[in-house]
Amino acid sequence: MGDEVMVLSEVKKNGVYHVKHLDGSDDLNRHLENLGFVPGESVTVVSRIAGNVIVNVKGSRVALSSELARNIVI
């Protein structure tokens, strides 16, 4: 993968990725950080349903809309 930059809404199911940074407003970034999306954290994509992304992060399963997932750079 190298230096390829993608957002969480674009990645494939069953892939394991690492958060590089968050690209939303301060409030949105704080919300995502509280859910466990912090730089360096491992994220596993469990499912993609109707544009939404379901991931495992920090031992929890989290469902994100594609709008939210677009703010997580991996």
CHARMM internal coordinates of N, CA and C (Angstrom, degrees):
IC EDIT
DIST 1 N 1 CA 1.4464
DIST 1 CA 1 C 1.5267
ANGL 1 N 1 CA 1 C 111.49
DIST 1 C 2 N 1.3220
ANGL 1 CA 1 C 2 N 118.98
DIHE 1 N 1 CA 1 C 2 N -36.88
DIST 2 N 2 CA 1.4529
ANGL 1 C 2 N 2 CA 121.99
DIHE 1 CA 1 C 2 N 2 CA 176.04
DIST 2 CA 2 C 1.5111
ANGL 2 N 2 CA 2 C 113.29
DIHE 1 C 2 N 2 CA 2 C 63.66
DIST 2 C 3 N 1.3467
ANGL 2 CA 2 C 3 N 115.27
DIHE 2 N 2 CA 2 C 3 N -130.43
DIST 3 N 3 CA 1.4582
ANGL 2 C 3 N 3 CA 121.01
DIHE 2 CA 2 C 3 N 3 CA -177.33
DIST 3 CA 3 C 1.5178
ANGL 3 N 3 CA 3 C 112.50
DIHE 2 C 3 N 3 CA 3 C -95.25
DIST 3 C 4 N 1.3148
ANGL 3 CA 3 C 4 N 117.30
DIHE 3 N 3 CA 3 C 4 N 14.70
DIST 4 N 4 CA 1.4543
ANGL 3 C 4 N 4 CA 120.97
DIHE 3 CA 3 C 4 N 4 CA -179.53
DIST 4 CA 4 C 1.5248
ANGL 4 N 4 CA 4 C 109.59
DIHE 3 C 4 N 4 CA 4 C -60.57
DIST 4 C 5 N 1.3289
ANGL 4 CA 4 C 5 N 115.61
DIHE 4 N 4 CA 4 C 5 N 133.08
DIST 5 N 5 CA 1.4616
ANGL 4 C 5 N 5 CA 121.00
DIHE 4 CA 4 C 5 N 5 CA -179.80
DIST 5 CA 5 C 1.5193
ANGL 5 N 5 CA 5 C 108.28
DIHE 4 C 5 N 5 CA 5 C -113.19
DIST 5 C 6 N 1.3257
ANGL 5 CA 5 C 6 N 115.51
DIHE 5 N 5 CA 5 C 6 N 127.99
DIST 6 N 6 CA 1.4583
ANGL 5 C 6 N 6 CA 121.60
DIHE 5 CA 5 C 6 N 6 CA 176.45
DIST 6 CA 6 C 1.5161
ANGL 6 N 6 CA 6 C 107.57
DIHE 5 C 6 N 6 CA 6 C -137.28
DIST 6 C 7 N 1.3167
ANGL 6 CA 6 C 7 N 114.84
DIHE 6 N 6 CA 6 C 7 N 167.56
DIST 7 N 7 CA 1.4567
ANGL 6 C 7 N 7 CA 119.63
DIHE 6 CA 6 C 7 N 7 CA 173.50
DIST 7 CA 7 C 1.5207
ANGL 7 N 7 CA 7 C 108.42
DIHE 6 C 7 N 7 CA 7 C -107.43
DIST 7 C 8 N 1.3108
ANGL 7 CA 7 C 8 N 116.09
DIHE 7 N 7 CA 7 C 8 N 158.41
DIST 8 N 8 CA 1.4649
ANGL 7 C 8 N 8 CA 121.39
DIHE 7 CA 7 C 8 N 8 CA -173.58
DIST 8 CA 8 C 1.5283
ANGL 8 N 8 CA 8 C 112.52
DIHE 7 C 8 N 8 CA 8 C -59.35
DIST 8 C 9 N 1.3194
ANGL 8 CA 8 C 9 N 117.91
DIHE 8 N 8 CA 8 C 9 N -29.87
DIST 9 N 9 CA 1.4671
ANGL 8 C 9 N 9 CA 120.19
DIHE 8 CA 8 C 9 N 9 CA -179.77
DIST 9 CA 9 C 1.5294
ANGL 9 N 9 CA 9 C 112.61
DIHE 8 C 9 N 9 CA 9 C -68.58
DIST 9 C 10 N 1.3372
ANGL 9 CA 9 C 10 N 118.83
DIHE 9 N 9 CA 9 C 10 N -13.18
DIST 10 N 10 CA 1.4705
ANGL 9 C 10 N 10 CA 122.54
DIHE 9 CA 9 C 10 N 10 CA -176.16
DIST 10 CA 10 C 1.5248
ANGL 10 N 10 CA 10 C 114.53
DIHE 9 C 10 N 10 CA 10 C -102.59
DIST 10 C 11 N 1.3107
ANGL 10 CA 10 C 11 N 118.57
DIHE 10 N 10 CA 10 C 11 N -5.51
DIST 11 N 11 CA 1.4586
ANGL 10 C 11 N 11 CA 119.78
DIHE 10 CA 10 C 11 N 11 CA -170.48
DIST 11 CA 11 C 1.5260
ANGL 11 N 11 CA 11 C 112.51
DIHE 10 C 11 N 11 CA 11 C -87.11
DIST 11 C 12 N 1.3253
ANGL 11 CA 11 C 12 N 115.15
DIHE 11 N 11 CA 11 C 12 N 166.57
DIST 12 N 12 CA 1.4618
ANGL 11 C 12 N 12 CA 121.44
DIHE 11 CA 11 C 12 N 12 CA -176.11
DIST 12 CA 12 C 1.5251
ANGL 12 N 12 CA 12 C 112.27
DIHE 11 C 12 N 12 CA 12 C -89.02
DIST 12 C 13 N 1.3356
ANGL 12 CA 12 C 13 N 113.90
DIHE 12 N 12 CA 12 C 13 N 151.96
DIST 13 N 13 CA 1.4621
ANGL 12 C 13 N 13 CA 121.83
DIHE 12 CA 12 C 13 N 13 CA 175.68
DIST 13 CA 13 C 1.5267
ANGL 13 N 13 CA 13 C 109.86
DIHE 12 C 13 N 13 CA 13 C -60.97
DIST 13 C 14 N 1.3184
ANGL 13 CA 13 C 14 N 115.68
DIHE 13 N 13 CA 13 C 14 N 146.90
DIST 14 N 14 CA 1.4652
ANGL 13 C 14 N 14 CA 125.27
DIHE 13 CA 13 C 14 N 14 CA 179.17
DIST 14 CA 14 C 1.5247
ANGL 14 N 14 CA 14 C 113.46
DIHE 13 C 14 N 14 CA 14 C 71.90
DIST 14 C 15 N 1.3094
ANGL 14 CA 14 C 15 N 117.49
DIHE 14 N 14 CA 14 C 15 N 3.23
DIST 15 N 15 CA 1.4581
ANGL 14 C 15 N 15 CA 119.80
DIHE 14 CA 14 C 15 N 15 CA 177.76
DIST 15 CA 15 C 1.5169
ANGL 15 N 15 CA 15 C 111.14
DIHE 14 C 15 N 15 CA 15 C -82.32
DIST 15 C 16 N 1.3262
ANGL 15 CA 15 C 16 N 115.56
DIHE 15 N 15 CA 15 C 16 N 151.01
DIST 16 N 16 CA 1.4631
ANGL 15 C 16 N 16 CA 121.96
DIHE 15 CA 15 C 16 N 16 CA 174.84
DIST 16 CA 16 C 1.5229
ANGL 16 N 16 CA 16 C 106.67
DIHE 15 C 16 N 16 CA 16 C -112.31
DIST 16 C 17 N 1.3188
ANGL 16 CA 16 C 17 N 115.79
DIHE 16 N 16 CA 16 C 17 N 127.40
DIST 17 N 17 CA 1.4575
ANGL 16 C 17 N 17 CA 121.85
DIHE 16 CA 16 C 17 N 17 CA -174.74
DIST 17 CA 17 C 1.5228
ANGL 17 N 17 CA 17 C 109.03
DIHE 16 C 17 N 17 CA 17 C -133.02
DIST 17 C 18 N 1.3271
ANGL 17 CA 17 C 18 N 115.73
DIHE 17 N 17 CA 17 C 18 N 167.86
DIST 18 N 18 CA 1.4622
ANGL 17 C 18 N 18 CA 120.84
DIHE 17 CA 17 C 18 N 18 CA 176.98
DIST 18 CA 18 C 1.5218
ANGL 18 N 18 CA 18 C 109.26
DIHE 17 C 18 N 18 CA 18 C -124.03
DIST 18 C 19 N 1.3154
ANGL 18 CA 18 C 19 N 115.83
DIHE 18 N 18 CA 18 C 19 N 136.31
DIST 19 N 19 CA 1.4593
ANGL 18 C 19 N 19 CA 121.47
DIHE 18 CA 18 C 19 N 19 CA 179.44
DIST 19 CA 19 C 1.5248
ANGL 19 N 19 CA 19 C 108.81
DIHE 18 C 19 N 19 CA 19 C -67.61
DIST 19 C 20 N 1.3326
ANGL 19 CA 19 C 20 N 116.80
DIHE 19 N 19 CA 19 C 20 N 126.96
DIST 20 N 20 CA 1.4668
ANGL 19 C 20 N 20 CA 121.26
DIHE 19 CA 19 C 20 N 20 CA 175.22
DIST 20 CA 20 C 1.5227
ANGL 20 N 20 CA 20 C 110.17
DIHE 19 C 20 N 20 CA 20 C -91.96
DIST 20 C 21 N 1.3335
ANGL 20 CA 20 C 21 N 115.66
DIHE 20 N 20 CA 20 C 21 N -50.29
DIST 21 N 21 CA 1.4623
ANGL 20 C 21 N 21 CA 120.22
DIHE 20 CA 20 C 21 N 21 CA 175.36
DIST 21 CA 21 C 1.5240
ANGL 21 N 21 CA 21 C 109.36
DIHE 20 C 21 N 21 CA 21 C -166.65
DIST 21 C 22 N 1.3188
ANGL 21 CA 21 C 22 N 115.30
DIHE 21 N 21 CA 21 C 22 N 170.30
DIST 22 N 22 CA 1.4580
ANGL 21 C 22 N 22 CA 121.99
DIHE 21 CA 21 C 22 N 22 CA 178.74
DIST 22 CA 22 C 1.5196
ANGL 22 N 22 CA 22 C 108.10
DIHE 21 C 22 N 22 CA 22 C -106.13
DIST 22 C 23 N 1.3248
ANGL 22 CA 22 C 23 N 115.89
DIHE 22 N 22 CA 22 C 23 N 145.60
DIST 23 N 23 CA 1.4563
ANGL 22 C 23 N 23 CA 120.29
DIHE 22 CA 22 C 23 N 23 CA -171.70
DIST 23 CA 23 C 1.5246
ANGL 23 N 23 CA 23 C 112.29
DIHE 22 C 23 N 23 CA 23 C -125.97
DIST 23 C 24 N 1.3345
ANGL 23 CA 23 C 24 N 117.60
DIHE 23 N 23 CA 23 C 24 N 33.33
DIST 24 N 24 CA 1.4560
ANGL 23 C 24 N 24 CA 120.73
DIHE 23 CA 23 C 24 N 24 CA 179.96
DIST 24 CA 24 C 1.5186
ANGL 24 N 24 CA 24 C 111.39
DIHE 23 C 24 N 24 CA 24 C -111.22
DIST 24 C 25 N 1.3164
ANGL 24 CA 24 C 25 N 115.37
DIHE 24 N 24 CA 24 C 25 N -168.50
DIST 25 N 25 CA 1.4640
ANGL 24 C 25 N 25 CA 120.99
DIHE 24 CA 24 C 25 N 25 CA 175.59
DIST 25 CA 25 C 1.5276
ANGL 25 N 25 CA 25 C 108.75
DIHE 24 C 25 N 25 CA 25 C -68.33
DIST 25 C 26 N 1.3121
ANGL 25 CA 25 C 26 N 116.79
DIHE 25 N 25 CA 25 C 26 N 166.94
DIST 26 N 26 CA 1.4659
ANGL 25 C 26 N 26 CA 120.23
DIHE 25 CA 25 C 26 N 26 CA 178.80
DIST 26 CA 26 C 1.5237
ANGL 26 N 26 CA 26 C 111.30
DIHE 25 C 26 N 26 CA 26 C -57.21
DIST 26 C 27 N 1.3409
ANGL 26 CA 26 C 27 N 117.28
DIHE 26 N 26 CA 26 C 27 N -44.25
DIST 27 N 27 CA 1.4679
ANGL 26 C 27 N 27 CA 120.79
DIHE 26 CA 26 C 27 N 27 CA -179.44
DIST 27 CA 27 C 1.5234
ANGL 27 N 27 CA 27 C 111.32
DIHE 26 C 27 N 27 CA 27 C -64.89
DIST 27 C 28 N 1.3211
ANGL 27 CA 27 C 28 N 116.82
DIHE 27 N 27 CA 27 C 28 N -43.04
DIST 28 N 28 CA 1.4632
ANGL 27 C 28 N 28 CA 120.45
DIHE 27 CA 27 C 28 N 28 CA 179.88
DIST 28 CA 28 C 1.5213
ANGL 28 N 28 CA 28 C 110.51
DIHE 27 C 28 N 28 CA 28 C -65.99
DIST 28 C 29 N 1.3201
ANGL 28 CA 28 C 29 N 116.88
DIHE 28 N 28 CA 28 C 29 N -43.51
DIST 29 N 29 CA 1.4645
ANGL 28 C 29 N 29 CA 120.06
DIHE 28 CA 28 C 29 N 29 CA 178.54
DIST 29 CA 29 C 1.5197
ANGL 29 N 29 CA 29 C 111.05
DIHE 28 C 29 N 29 CA 29 C -61.03
DIST 29 C 30 N 1.3078
ANGL 29 CA 29 C 30 N 117.77
DIHE 29 N 29 CA 29 C 30 N -40.56
DIST 30 N 30 CA 1.4690
ANGL 29 C 30 N 30 CA 121.61
DIHE 29 CA 29 C 30 N 30 CA 178.28
DIST 30 CA 30 C 1.5308
ANGL 30 N 30 CA 30 C 110.01
DIHE 29 C 30 N 30 CA 30 C -62.29
DIST 30 C 31 N 1.3310
ANGL 30 CA 30 C 31 N 116.86
DIHE 30 N 30 CA 30 C 31 N -42.26
DIST 31 N 31 CA 1.4710
ANGL 30 C 31 N 31 CA 121.31
DIHE 30 CA 30 C 31 N 31 CA 178.15
DIST 31 CA 31 C 1.5345
ANGL 31 N 31 CA 31 C 110.49
DIHE 30 C 31 N 31 CA 31 C -61.84
DIST 31 C 32 N 1.3308
ANGL 31 CA 31 C 32 N 116.79
DIHE 31 N 31 CA 31 C 32 N -46.14
DIST 32 N 32 CA 1.4656
ANGL 31 C 32 N 32 CA 120.48
DIHE 31 CA 31 C 32 N 32 CA 179.62
DIST 32 CA 32 C 1.5242
ANGL 32 N 32 CA 32 C 111.27
DIHE 31 C 32 N 32 CA 32 C -64.74
DIST 32 C 33 N 1.3265
ANGL 32 CA 32 C 33 N 117.28
DIHE 32 N 32 CA 32 C 33 N -39.24
DIST 33 N 33 CA 1.4674
ANGL 32 C 33 N 33 CA 120.74
DIHE 32 CA 32 C 33 N 33 CA 176.60
DIST 33 CA 33 C 1.5230
ANGL 33 N 33 CA 33 C 110.93
DIHE 32 C 33 N 33 CA 33 C -61.88
DIST 33 C 34 N 1.3322
ANGL 33 CA 33 C 34 N 116.93
DIHE 33 N 33 CA 33 C 34 N -40.14
DIST 34 N 34 CA 1.4682
ANGL 33 C 34 N 34 CA 120.72
DIHE 33 CA 33 C 34 N 34 CA 178.28
DIST 34 CA 34 C 1.5248
ANGL 34 N 34 CA 34 C 111.93
DIHE 33 C 34 N 34 CA 34 C -64.42
DIST 34 C 35 N 1.3312
ANGL 34 CA 34 C 35 N 117.08
DIHE 34 N 34 CA 34 C 35 N -26.22
DIST 35 N 35 CA 1.4672
ANGL 34 C 35 N 35 CA 121.34
DIHE 34 CA 34 C 35 N 35 CA 176.60
DIST 35 CA 35 C 1.5250
ANGL 35 N 35 CA 35 C 111.86
DIHE 34 C 35 N 35 CA 35 C -81.26
DIST 35 C 36 N 1.3438
ANGL 35 CA 35 C 36 N 116.80
DIHE 35 N 35 CA 35 C 36 N -11.15
DIST 36 N 36 CA 1.4611
ANGL 35 C 36 N 36 CA 120.63
DIHE 35 CA 35 C 36 N 36 CA 178.26
DIST 36 CA 36 C 1.5141
ANGL 36 N 36 CA 36 C 115.22
DIHE 35 C 36 N 36 CA 36 C 113.37
DIST 36 C 37 N 1.3171
ANGL 36 CA 36 C 37 N 117.67
DIHE 36 N 36 CA 36 C 37 N -0.12
DIST 37 N 37 CA 1.4630
ANGL 36 C 37 N 37 CA 121.43
DIHE 36 CA 36 C 37 N 37 CA -178.75
DIST 37 CA 37 C 1.5256
ANGL 37 N 37 CA 37 C 109.54
DIHE 36 C 37 N 37 CA 37 C -86.80
DIST 37 C 38 N 1.3216
ANGL 37 CA 37 C 38 N 115.22
DIHE 37 N 37 CA 37 C 38 N 86.36
DIST 38 N 38 CA 1.4624
ANGL 37 C 38 N 38 CA 121.63
DIHE 37 CA 37 C 38 N 38 CA 179.74
DIST 38 CA 38 C 1.5307
ANGL 38 N 38 CA 38 C 108.28
DIHE 37 C 38 N 38 CA 38 C -121.04
DIST 38 C 39 N 1.3306
ANGL 38 CA 38 C 39 N 117.66
DIHE 38 N 38 CA 38 C 39 N 151.99
DIST 39 N 39 CA 1.4619
ANGL 38 C 39 N 39 CA 120.00
DIHE 38 CA 38 C 39 N 39 CA -179.47
DIST 39 CA 39 C 1.5282
ANGL 39 N 39 CA 39 C 112.30
DIHE 38 C 39 N 39 CA 39 C -52.20
DIST 39 C 40 N 1.3488
ANGL 39 CA 39 C 40 N 114.76
DIHE 39 N 39 CA 39 C 40 N 132.83
DIST 40 N 40 CA 1.4549
ANGL 39 C 40 N 40 CA 121.54
DIHE 39 CA 39 C 40 N 40 CA 179.82
DIST 40 CA 40 C 1.5174
ANGL 40 N 40 CA 40 C 114.20
DIHE 39 C 40 N 40 CA 40 C 91.71
DIST 40 C 41 N 1.3279
ANGL 40 CA 40 C 41 N 117.40
DIHE 40 N 40 CA 40 C 41 N -15.41
DIST 41 N 41 CA 1.4657
ANGL 40 C 41 N 41 CA 120.81
DIHE 40 CA 40 C 41 N 41 CA -177.77
DIST 41 CA 41 C 1.5258
ANGL 41 N 41 CA 41 C 110.69
DIHE 40 C 41 N 41 CA 41 C -72.02
DIST 41 C 42 N 1.3273
ANGL 41 CA 41 C 42 N 116.00
DIHE 41 N 41 CA 41 C 42 N 140.07
DIST 42 N 42 CA 1.4560
ANGL 41 C 42 N 42 CA 123.33
DIHE 41 CA 41 C 42 N 42 CA 177.33
DIST 42 CA 42 C 1.5281
ANGL 42 N 42 CA 42 C 109.76
DIHE 41 C 42 N 42 CA 42 C -80.35
DIST 42 C 43 N 1.3338
ANGL 42 CA 42 C 43 N 116.01
DIHE 42 N 42 CA 42 C 43 N 137.41
DIST 43 N 43 CA 1.4625
ANGL 42 C 43 N 43 CA 122.77
DIHE 42 CA 42 C 43 N 43 CA -179.89
DIST 43 CA 43 C 1.5235
ANGL 43 N 43 CA 43 C 107.52
DIHE 42 C 43 N 43 CA 43 C -131.45
DIST 43 C 44 N 1.3398
ANGL 43 CA 43 C 44 N 116.95
DIHE 43 N 43 CA 43 C 44 N 128.67
DIST 44 N 44 CA 1.4626
ANGL 43 C 44 N 44 CA 121.89
DIHE 43 CA 43 C 44 N 44 CA 176.80
DIST 44 CA 44 C 1.5204
ANGL 44 N 44 CA 44 C 108.80
DIHE 43 C 44 N 44 CA 44 C -110.97
DIST 44 C 45 N 1.3256
ANGL 44 CA 44 C 45 N 117.05
DIHE 44 N 44 CA 44 C 45 N 125.28
DIST 45 N 45 CA 1.4609
ANGL 44 C 45 N 45 CA 121.57
DIHE 44 CA 44 C 45 N 45 CA 178.76
DIST 45 CA 45 C 1.5226
ANGL 45 N 45 CA 45 C 108.11
DIHE 44 C 45 N 45 CA 45 C -81.69
DIST 45 C 46 N 1.3234
ANGL 45 CA 45 C 46 N 116.35
DIHE 45 N 45 CA 45 C 46 N 116.49
DIST 46 N 46 CA 1.4617
ANGL 45 C 46 N 46 CA 122.81
DIHE 45 CA 45 C 46 N 46 CA -177.10
DIST 46 CA 46 C 1.5220
ANGL 46 N 46 CA 46 C 110.99
DIHE 45 C 46 N 46 CA 46 C -89.66
DIST 46 C 47 N 1.3328
ANGL 46 CA 46 C 47 N 116.24
DIHE 46 N 46 CA 46 C 47 N -42.28
DIST 47 N 47 CA 1.4557
ANGL 46 C 47 N 47 CA 120.08
DIHE 46 CA 46 C 47 N 47 CA -174.48
DIST 47 CA 47 C 1.5214
ANGL 47 N 47 CA 47 C 109.83
DIHE 46 C 47 N 47 CA 47 C -158.01
DIST 47 C 48 N 1.3209
ANGL 47 CA 47 C 48 N 113.95
DIHE 47 N 47 CA 47 C 48 N 158.24
DIST 48 N 48 CA 1.4651
ANGL 47 C 48 N 48 CA 121.07
DIHE 47 CA 47 C 48 N 48 CA 173.31
DIST 48 CA 48 C 1.5240
ANGL 48 N 48 CA 48 C 105.63
DIHE 47 C 48 N 48 CA 48 C -131.60
DIST 48 C 49 N 1.3129
ANGL 48 CA 48 C 49 N 116.81
DIHE 48 N 48 CA 48 C 49 N 118.63
DIST 49 N 49 CA 1.4619
ANGL 48 C 49 N 49 CA 121.27
DIHE 48 CA 48 C 49 N 49 CA -176.80
DIST 49 CA 49 C 1.5242
ANGL 49 N 49 CA 49 C 108.86
DIHE 48 C 49 N 49 CA 49 C -132.38
DIST 49 C 50 N 1.3223
ANGL 49 CA 49 C 50 N 116.45
DIHE 49 N 49 CA 49 C 50 N 121.28
DIST 50 N 50 CA 1.4674
ANGL 49 C 50 N 50 CA 122.78
DIHE 49 CA 49 C 50 N 50 CA 176.22
DIST 50 CA 50 C 1.5249
ANGL 50 N 50 CA 50 C 112.49
DIHE 49 C 50 N 50 CA 50 C 48.60
DIST 50 C 51 N 1.3189
ANGL 50 CA 50 C 51 N 116.21
DIHE 50 N 50 CA 50 C 51 N 42.55
DIST 51 N 51 CA 1.4581
ANGL 50 C 51 N 51 CA 120.16
DIHE 50 CA 50 C 51 N 51 CA 178.75
DIST 51 CA 51 C 1.5109
ANGL 51 N 51 CA 51 C 114.69
DIHE 50 C 51 N 51 CA 51 C 86.55
DIST 51 C 52 N 1.3172
ANGL 51 CA 51 C 52 N 117.01
DIHE 51 N 51 CA 51 C 52 N -13.51
DIST 52 N 52 CA 1.4585
ANGL 51 C 52 N 52 CA 120.47
DIHE 51 CA 51 C 52 N 52 CA 178.11
DIST 52 CA 52 C 1.5242
ANGL 52 N 52 CA 52 C 109.93
DIHE 51 C 52 N 52 CA 52 C -86.90
DIST 52 C 53 N 1.3226
ANGL 52 CA 52 C 53 N 115.93
DIHE 52 N 52 CA 52 C 53 N 155.95
DIST 53 N 53 CA 1.4563
ANGL 52 C 53 N 53 CA 121.94
DIHE 52 CA 52 C 53 N 53 CA -178.77
DIST 53 CA 53 C 1.5233
ANGL 53 N 53 CA 53 C 108.36
DIHE 52 C 53 N 53 CA 53 C -120.43
DIST 53 C 54 N 1.3323
ANGL 53 CA 53 C 54 N 116.88
DIHE 53 N 53 CA 53 C 54 N 129.53
DIST 54 N 54 CA 1.4621
ANGL 53 C 54 N 54 CA 121.43
DIHE 53 CA 53 C 54 N 54 CA 175.71
DIST 54 CA 54 C 1.5163
ANGL 54 N 54 CA 54 C 107.01
DIHE 53 C 54 N 54 CA 54 C -110.66
DIST 54 C 55 N 1.3313
ANGL 54 CA 54 C 55 N 115.73
DIHE 54 N 54 CA 54 C 55 N 125.22
DIST 55 N 55 CA 1.4638
ANGL 54 C 55 N 55 CA 120.84
DIHE 54 CA 54 C 55 N 55 CA -174.81
DIST 55 CA 55 C 1.5197
ANGL 55 N 55 CA 55 C 110.96
DIHE 54 C 55 N 55 CA 55 C -131.15
DIST 55 C 56 N 1.3160
ANGL 55 CA 55 C 56 N 115.01
DIHE 55 N 55 CA 55 C 56 N 159.07
DIST 56 N 56 CA 1.4596
ANGL 55 C 56 N 56 CA 121.96
DIHE 55 CA 55 C 56 N 56 CA 167.13
DIST 56 CA 56 C 1.5180
ANGL 56 N 56 CA 56 C 106.60
DIHE 55 C 56 N 56 CA 56 C -102.34
DIST 56 C 57 N 1.3281
ANGL 56 CA 56 C 57 N 115.37
DIHE 56 N 56 CA 56 C 57 N 127.93
DIST 57 N 57 CA 1.4567
ANGL 56 C 57 N 57 CA 121.15
DIHE 56 CA 56 C 57 N 57 CA 177.16
DIST 57 CA 57 C 1.5216
ANGL 57 N 57 CA 57 C 108.05
DIHE 56 C 57 N 57 CA 57 C -144.21
DIST 57 C 58 N 1.3114
ANGL 57 CA 57 C 58 N 116.79
DIHE 57 N 57 CA 57 C 58 N 128.75
DIST 58 N 58 CA 1.4681
ANGL 57 C 58 N 58 CA 122.88
DIHE 57 CA 57 C 58 N 58 CA -179.59
DIST 58 CA 58 C 1.5227
ANGL 58 N 58 CA 58 C 112.05
DIHE 57 C 58 N 58 CA 58 C 51.66
DIST 58 C 59 N 1.3317
ANGL 58 CA 58 C 59 N 117.57
DIHE 58 N 58 CA 58 C 59 N 40.14
DIST 59 N 59 CA 1.4526
ANGL 58 C 59 N 59 CA 122.00
DIHE 58 CA 58 C 59 N 59 CA 176.40
DIST 59 CA 59 C 1.5164
ANGL 59 N 59 CA 59 C 115.30
DIHE 58 C 59 N 59 CA 59 C 78.56
DIST 59 C 60 N 1.3209
ANGL 59 CA 59 C 60 N 117.80
DIHE 59 N 59 CA 59 C 60 N 5.77
DIST 60 N 60 CA 1.4636
ANGL 59 C 60 N 60 CA 121.77
DIHE 59 CA 59 C 60 N 60 CA 178.92
DIST 60 CA 60 C 1.5197
ANGL 60 N 60 CA 60 C 110.04
DIHE 59 C 60 N 60 CA 60 C -120.29
DIST 60 C 61 N 1.3233
ANGL 60 CA 60 C 61 N 115.50
DIHE 60 N 60 CA 60 C 61 N 150.29
DIST 61 N 61 CA 1.4578
ANGL 60 C 61 N 61 CA 120.95
DIHE 60 CA 60 C 61 N 61 CA 174.81
DIST 61 CA 61 C 1.5282
ANGL 61 N 61 CA 61 C 107.71
DIHE 60 C 61 N 61 CA 61 C -95.83
DIST 61 C 62 N 1.3250
ANGL 61 CA 61 C 62 N 115.77
DIHE 61 N 61 CA 61 C 62 N 128.16
DIST 62 N 62 CA 1.4608
ANGL 61 C 62 N 62 CA 121.69
DIHE 61 CA 61 C 62 N 62 CA -175.78
DIST 62 CA 62 C 1.5246
ANGL 62 N 62 CA 62 C 108.95
DIHE 61 C 62 N 62 CA 62 C -129.08
DIST 62 C 63 N 1.3298
ANGL 62 CA 62 C 63 N 116.56
DIHE 62 N 62 CA 62 C 63 N 133.60
DIST 63 N 63 CA 1.4618
ANGL 62 C 63 N 63 CA 121.92
DIHE 62 CA 62 C 63 N 63 CA 174.97
DIST 63 CA 63 C 1.5247
ANGL 63 N 63 CA 63 C 108.35
DIHE 62 C 63 N 63 CA 63 C -102.74
DIST 63 C 64 N 1.3274
ANGL 63 CA 63 C 64 N 115.57
DIHE 63 N 63 CA 63 C 64 N 130.74
DIST 64 N 64 CA 1.4596
ANGL 63 C 64 N 64 CA 121.25
DIHE 63 CA 63 C 64 N 64 CA -179.52
DIST 64 CA 64 C 1.5212
ANGL 64 N 64 CA 64 C 109.90
DIHE 63 C 64 N 64 CA 64 C -126.03
DIST 64 C 65 N 1.3191
ANGL 64 CA 64 C 65 N 116.08
DIHE 64 N 64 CA 64 C 65 N 140.85
DIST 65 N 65 CA 1.4613
ANGL 64 C 65 N 65 CA 119.45
DIHE 64 CA 64 C 65 N 65 CA 170.92
DIST 65 CA 65 C 1.5254
ANGL 65 N 65 CA 65 C 107.89
DIHE 64 C 65 N 65 CA 65 C -68.63
DIST 65 C 66 N 1.3120
ANGL 65 CA 65 C 66 N 116.54
DIHE 65 N 65 CA 65 C 66 N 159.83
DIST 66 N 66 CA 1.4609
ANGL 65 C 66 N 66 CA 119.13
DIHE 65 CA 65 C 66 N 66 CA 177.97
DIST 66 CA 66 C 1.5259
ANGL 66 N 66 CA 66 C 110.49
DIHE 65 C 66 N 66 CA 66 C -62.59
DIST 66 C 67 N 1.3378
ANGL 66 CA 66 C 67 N 117.31
DIHE 66 N 66 CA 66 C 67 N -30.27
DIST 67 N 67 CA 1.4696
ANGL 66 C 67 N 67 CA 120.86
DIHE 66 CA 66 C 67 N 67 CA 178.03
DIST 67 CA 67 C 1.5211
ANGL 67 N 67 CA 67 C 111.13
DIHE 66 C 67 N 67 CA 67 C -62.38
DIST 67 C 68 N 1.3320
ANGL 67 CA 67 C 68 N 117.39
DIHE 67 N 67 CA 67 C 68 N -44.28
DIST 68 N 68 CA 1.4657
ANGL 67 C 68 N 68 CA 120.20
DIHE 67 CA 67 C 68 N 68 CA 177.81
DIST 68 CA 68 C 1.5231
ANGL 68 N 68 CA 68 C 111.10
DIHE 67 C 68 N 68 CA 68 C -69.56
DIST 68 C 69 N 1.3298
ANGL 68 CA 68 C 69 N 116.20
DIHE 68 N 68 CA 68 C 69 N -42.24
DIST 69 N 69 CA 1.4664
ANGL 68 C 69 N 69 CA 120.52
DIHE 68 CA 68 C 69 N 69 CA -176.79
DIST 69 CA 69 C 1.5260
ANGL 69 N 69 CA 69 C 112.04
DIHE 68 C 69 N 69 CA 69 C -63.55
DIST 69 C 70 N 1.3295
ANGL 69 CA 69 C 70 N 117.51
DIHE 69 N 69 CA 69 C 70 N -25.55
DIST 70 N 70 CA 1.4688
ANGL 69 C 70 N 70 CA 120.91
DIHE 69 CA 69 C 70 N 70 CA 178.16
DIST 70 CA 70 C 1.5240
ANGL 70 N 70 CA 70 C 112.35
DIHE 69 C 70 N 70 CA 70 C -67.02
DIST 70 C 71 N 1.3214
ANGL 70 CA 70 C 71 N 118.01
DIHE 70 N 70 CA 70 C 71 N -15.81
DIST 71 N 71 CA 1.4633
ANGL 70 C 71 N 71 CA 122.08
DIHE 70 CA 70 C 71 N 71 CA -179.06
DIST 71 CA 71 C 1.5214
ANGL 71 N 71 CA 71 C 113.10
DIHE 70 C 71 N 71 CA 71 C -92.51
DIST 71 C 72 N 1.3341
ANGL 71 CA 71 C 72 N 117.32
DIHE 71 N 71 CA 71 C 72 N 0.79
DIST 72 N 72 CA 1.4630
ANGL 71 C 72 N 72 CA 121.55
DIHE 71 CA 71 C 72 N 72 CA -179.18
DIST 72 CA 72 C 1.5254
ANGL 72 N 72 CA 72 C 107.83
DIHE 71 C 72 N 72 CA 72 C -108.60
DIST 72 C 73 N 1.3190
ANGL 72 CA 72 C 73 N 116.19
DIHE 72 N 72 CA 72 C 73 N 109.06
DIST 73 N 73 CA 1.4642
ANGL 72 C 73 N 73 CA 122.21
DIHE 72 CA 72 C 73 N 73 CA -177.85
DIST 73 CA 73 C 1.5190
ANGL 73 N 73 CA 73 C 108.49
DIHE 72 C 73 N 73 CA 73 C -91.18
DIST 73 C 74 N 1.3408
ANGL 73 CA 73 C 74 N 114.67
DIHE 73 N 73 CA 73 C 74 N 128.61
DIST 74 N 74 CA 1.4622
ANGL 73 C 74 N 74 CA 119.82
DIHE 73 CA 73 C 74 N 74 CA -178.16
DIST 74 CA 74 C 1.5180
ANGL 74 N 74 CA 74 C 110.78
DIHE 73 C 74 N 74 CA 74 C -123.00
END
COOR INIT
IC SEED 1 N 1 CA 1 C
IC BUILD
